[in-house]
Amino acid sequence: MLTVLRNATYRRLFAAQVVALLGTGLLTVALGLLAFDLAGSNAGAVLGTALLIKMVAYVGVAPVINAVVARLPKKPVLIVADLVRAAMALCLPFITEAWQIYVVIFLLQSASATFTPAFQSLIPSVLKDERDYTRALSLSRLAYDMEALASPAAAALLLTLVTYNNLFLGTVLGFVFSALMVALTVLPRMEAADAPASSLWHRTTLGARVFWRTPRLRSLLALNVVVAAPTAMVLVNTVVYVRDVLGRPDTDLALALACFGIGSMLVALSAPRVLERFGDRAVMLAGAALVPAALAGTAAVVVLAQPGAGWWWLLGLWFVLGAGNSTIQTPSSRLLREASTEETRPYVFTAQFSLSHACYIVAYPLAGWLGAAAGLGWAALALTILAILGSAGAFLSWPPHSSAAAGPPALEEQPVEQPTQQSSPRRR
């Protein structure tokens, strides 16, 4: 897997991604402490509002910003987005009111909504070989999982030496380093399309239209729902189940979250070999079948298991949920690459970025509000039903022998996946 790092361009971009992720992890810890300083017992409400603002930026702002900057050179777009993120993070230690957090978070996450899809859509042009690209996707998945494990540990260590406001400086340095790596990297030249009908509205909605017209991407839409359900359950309710229901210490909370990350990491490590043998459809739909089953098991354990047995069941189920999520997420960008051209790729990746995060606007309230009002069992059951619906949609939308050979649309209006005489379907 690490052989892909021999590509100097990708190596610098991957370094930028890893360091920026670590900085973002420090931001998450420091932001929670800042919210507690400002709001005390209402810190949860402040963080919940900040999380909602983040999702609004991801879902509503990303397509519009991408449509505006899509024809600009990638390098300055990425550098400016990183510098805006660094500037916003630098403002956070000086905040004195909760509303100021909301403004800064909106601007910071809007910059992230610009950077992340542009960065992700660039990698297929850097790594044109499919096997190398698959290895890069596995490394990216590992980077996200390692950030979830390493950032809290790094923050805990730093907090023994400095105050939490200094963690924001780590975030600033992470974004500045990312901008520096991009600036030092020679990026592949990408030609902008000359499309007479490409108005701002047309470009804003192009990615979503490609999704709707492409069977495999419609399946990916449903798979995004499957992924959101266990993620919301784990991130929102693990602390409640571990600390309140089971009465276990804080260290066990970290252990439970680690099991979720370890399951994801093991799948990411094996993904290149498994995908080469079985293909995208078999692997991703296996994850779509595994996740609802594990969530149903979670609902049963929450309701029926004794506290001692419930702990061990929780660790096992969280490991399975992490593995199931990674089975879906790791190969997903392969579908995006195959369903797009170099001109339409930024729009398709941006659509995936926005639509996948839109699922959390449904999943987070189900996990949090329903869990608080009716109990964790009902929350787990509701998320199980959500995952089942997503899984059913994924299976129905992705035919066993769907063609991947047809060319995706250019910026102007064209039908999707219309095979030509020269194209031959490839099983995916």
C-alpha positions, 0 to 999 in steps of 0.5 A: 500500500505504501508504494503509492507514496513513491509518487512525489506529488501524491506524497506531498498532498498526503502529508498535507492531508494528514497534518491538516487532519491532526490540526482539525482534531486538536480544534475539536477538543479545544472547541469543546473546552472553549464552549464550556468556558463560555456557556458552562452547562449549556456547552452541549447546546453551543456545540450542537449548534456549531455542528449544525452550522458545519453541516449547513456549510457542507451541504448548502455552501459546498456546491455553490463555492465549487461552481464559482471556483471550478474553472480556477487553477486548483493550486491557488484555490487549495492554498487560499482555502487553507489560509482562510481556515488558518485565519479562522482558527487563529480567531478562536482564542480571542472569542468571548461570545457564543455567537462569535463561535458560530460565525467563525465556524461557518467561515472555517467550515465553508473553507473546508467545504471548498478545500476537501472536494477540490483536493479529493477530485485532484487525486485521480488526476495525480494517480491515473492507475486504478490500483494506485488510486485504490491504495491512495483511498485506503491510505486516506481512510487510514488517515481519518481513522488514525486522526480519530485515535491520535488527535485526542491523545495528542490533545490530552498530552498537550493539555498537561503542558499548555492551556487549551487556547494553545491547541488552536495554534496547533490547528493554525500550524496544521492548515499553514503546513497544508498550504505550504505542501500544496504550494511546493507541489507541482500539480497536474494540469487540468483543462477547464471545459468550454461549455456555452450552457454552463451557467452558475446554476447549471454548474451548481446542480451538475454533480447532483444530476450526474448522481441521479442519472447514474445507477451506481451513484444512485446506489452510493446515495443510498449507501451514504444513508447506511454509513450515517446511521452507525456513525451517528450512533457511535459518535452521539451515544457511546458516551451515554451508554458507557458512562450512564448505562454501564457506569464505566470510566472515561478510559473505557469511552476511549476504548469503545471509540477505538474499537470502531476505529480499529474495525475501520482501519483493518478493512482499509488495510485489506481493501486493495486486495479485496477490491481487486478480487471481488469488485466494488459492488460486492464489497460495498453491498456486503457492507450495506448488509452488515451495518443494519445487522450490527445496528439491530444487534446494538438495539437488542444489546442495549435493551436486553444485555446485562451490564457486564455482558453489555460492555463486551457486546458493545466492543464487538459491535462497534468493531463490526460497525467500523468495519462495515462503514469502511467497507462502504466508504473506502471504495466510494471514490472509485465510483466517483472517478469512473462516473466523471470526466476530468471536467465534471469530476470536481462537481461530482466529488462536491455532490458526494461531499454535500449529499453524504453530509446531508444524511447526518442532518437526519441521523444526528437528531435520531441518535441524540434527540430520540435517545434522550427522549425515549432511550438508547434502545429506541434510538438504535432501532430507529437508526437500524430502520434508517440503515435498512432503508438505505441498504434496500435502496443501494441493492435496488439501484445497483444492478448486478451487471451495470455498465461502467464504460459509458462516458459521463456527461460534460458540462453541457447537458448530455445523457448519462451512461449511453453506451457507444459501439466502441465501449464495452461494459466492464463489471464493477 
